[in-house]
Amino acid sequence: MAKHICCTGGAGYIGSHTVVKLLESGYKVSIMDNLINASEKVLPRLKELTGKEANVCAHKKCFAAVDKLFAEQKFDGIIHFAGLKVGT
Ligand SMILES: NC(=O)c1ccc[n+]([C@@H]2O[C@H](COP(=O)([O-])OP(=O)(O)OC[C@H]3O[C@@H](n4cnc5c(N)ncnc54)[C@H](O)[C@@H]3O)[C@@H](O)[C@H]2O)c1
């Protein structure tokens, strides 16, 4: 069974590239991103690029959605990219 990785900030610059590589490598991927510094348009592009679908929690500061994600999903690993860059 595919390992399941949660990628926080997965709609952002480094995160989205990482998600593409993970999906291409056969991992199951969940993205947790509040879209504070990313466009929603990135999310369908990930599927277009890889032909695979990530589970998306684009929560827009809804903490209940984050709680739900972690209550419902079991992860083998988490890669944390959700953060603000200088000037953001
Ligand atoms: N880009 C670089 O060259 C570089 C170099 C070194 C370190 N970093 C660090 O790596 C991290 C990611 O960098 P990046 O260039 O991909 O930035 P980015 O802004 O493109 O991506 C960060 C993503 O995290 C999301 N996010 C921010 N705060 C969040 C929160 N509280 N909850 C959920 N999602 C949240 C944003 O919406 C965005 O999609 C940042 O912390 C950055 O400082 C980046």
The ligand as an SDF file (V2000), in Angstrom:
LIG
                    3D

 44 48  0  0  0  0  0  0  0  0999 V2000
   11.7240   29.4600   -1.5280 N   0  0  0  0  0  0  0  0  0  0  0  0
   12.9590   29.3670   -1.0110 C   0  0  0  0  0  0  0  0  0  0  0  0
   13.9840   29.5420   -1.7060 O   0  0  0  0  0  0  0  0  0  0  0  0
   13.1340   29.0140    0.4430 C   0  0  0  0  0  0  0  0  0  0  0  0
   14.4180   28.8300    0.9470 C   0  0  0  0  0  0  0  0  0  0  0  0
   14.5850   28.4740    2.2840 C   0  0  0  0  0  0  0  0  0  0  0  0
   13.4910   28.3270    3.1020 C   0  0  0  0  0  0  0  0  0  0  0  0
   12.2440   28.5300    2.6010 N   0  0  0  0  0  0  0  0  0  0  0  0
   11.1000   28.3580    3.4920 C   0  0  0  0  0  0  0  0  0  0  0  0
   10.3530   27.2210    3.0640 O   0  0  0  0  0  0  0  0  0  0  0  0
    8.9600   27.4640    3.3010 C   0  0  0  0  0  0  0  0  0  0  0  0
    8.1870   27.3420    1.9840 C   0  0  0  0  0  0  0  0  0  0  0  0
    8.7250   28.2660    1.0630 O   0  0  0  0  0  0  0  0  0  0  0  0
    8.0220   28.5660   -0.3200 P   0  0  0  0  0  0  0  0  0  0  0  0
    8.9910   29.3240   -1.1380 O   0  0  0  0  0  0  0  0  0  0  0  0
    7.4070   27.3410   -0.8720 O   0  0  0  0  0  0  0  0  0  0  0  0
    6.8770   29.5700    0.1880 O   0  0  0  0  0  0  0  0  0  0  0  0
    5.3940   29.7870   -0.3780 P   0  0  0  0  0  0  0  0  0  0  0  0
    4.8740   31.0310    0.2650 O   0  0  0  0  0  0  0  0  0  0  0  0
    5.3510   29.6940   -1.8570 O   0  0  0  0  0  0  0  0  0  0  0  0
    4.6330   28.5150    0.2100 O   0  0  0  0  0  0  0  0  0  0  0  0
    4.1950   28.4400    1.5280 C   0  0  0  0  0  0  0  0  0  0  0  0
    2.7930   27.8840    1.4900 C   0  0  0  0  0  0  0  0  0  0  0  0
    2.3380   27.7320    2.8360 O   0  0  0  0  0  0  0  0  0  0  0  0
    1.0220   28.2210    2.9240 C   0  0  0  0  0  0  0  0  0  0  0  0
    0.8540   28.6480    4.3200 N   0  0  0  0  0  0  0  0  0  0  0  0
    1.4630   29.6720    4.9670 C   0  0  0  0  0  0  0  0  0  0  0  0
    1.0710   29.7120    6.2600 N   0  0  0  0  0  0  0  0  0  0  0  0
    0.2020   28.6770    6.4390 C   0  0  0  0  0  0  0  0  0  0  0  0
   -0.5220   28.1870    7.5650 C   0  0  0  0  0  0  0  0  0  0  0  0
   -0.4620   28.7770    8.7620 N   0  0  0  0  0  0  0  0  0  0  0  0
   -1.3210   27.1030    7.3950 N   0  0  0  0  0  0  0  0  0  0  0  0
   -1.3920   26.4890    6.1610 C   0  0  0  0  0  0  0  0  0  0  0  0
   -0.7270   26.9030    5.0600 N   0  0  0  0  0  0  0  0  0  0  0  0
    0.0650   27.9920    5.1940 C   0  0  0  0  0  0  0  0  0  0  0  0
    0.9190   29.3330    1.8960 C   0  0  0  0  0  0  0  0  0  0  0  0
   -0.4170   29.5390    1.4420 O   0  0  0  0  0  0  0  0  0  0  0  0
    1.8030   28.8050    0.7730 C   0  0  0  0  0  0  0  0  0  0  0  0
    1.0630   28.0440   -0.1580 O   0  0  0  0  0  0  0  0  0  0  0  0
    8.8440   28.8730    3.9030 C   0  0  0  0  0  0  0  0  0  0  0  0
    8.8180   28.7410    5.3180 O   0  0  0  0  0  0  0  0  0  0  0  0
   10.1310   29.5450    3.4650 C   0  0  0  0  0  0  0  0  0  0  0  0
   10.5280   30.5690    4.3540 O   0  0  0  0  0  0  0  0  0  0  0  0
   12.0490   28.8630    1.2830 C   0  0  0  0  0  0  0  0  0  0  0  0
  1  2  1  0
  2  3  2  0
  2  4  1  0
  4  5  1  0
  4 44  2  0
  5  6  2  0
  6  7  1  0
  7  8  2  0
  8  9  1  0
  8 44  1  0
  9 10  1  0
  9 42  1  0
 10 11  1  0
 11 12  1  0
 11 40  1  0
 12 13  1  0
 13 14  1  0
 14 15  2  0
 14 16  1  0
 14 17  1  0
 17 18  1  0
 18 19  2  0
 18 20  1  0
 18 21  1  0
 21 22  1  0
 22 23  1  0
 23 24  1  0
 23 38  1  0
 24 25  1  0
 25 26  1  0
 25 36  1  0
 26 27  1  0
 26 35  1  0
 27 28  2  0
 28 29  1  0
 29 30  1  0
 29 35  2  0
 30 31  1  0
 30 32  2  0
 32 33  1  0
 33 34  2  0
 34 35  1  0
 36 37  1  0
 36 38  1  0
 38 39  1  0
 40 41  1  0
 40 42  1  0
 42 43  1  0
M  CHG  2   8   1  16  -1
M  END
$$$$
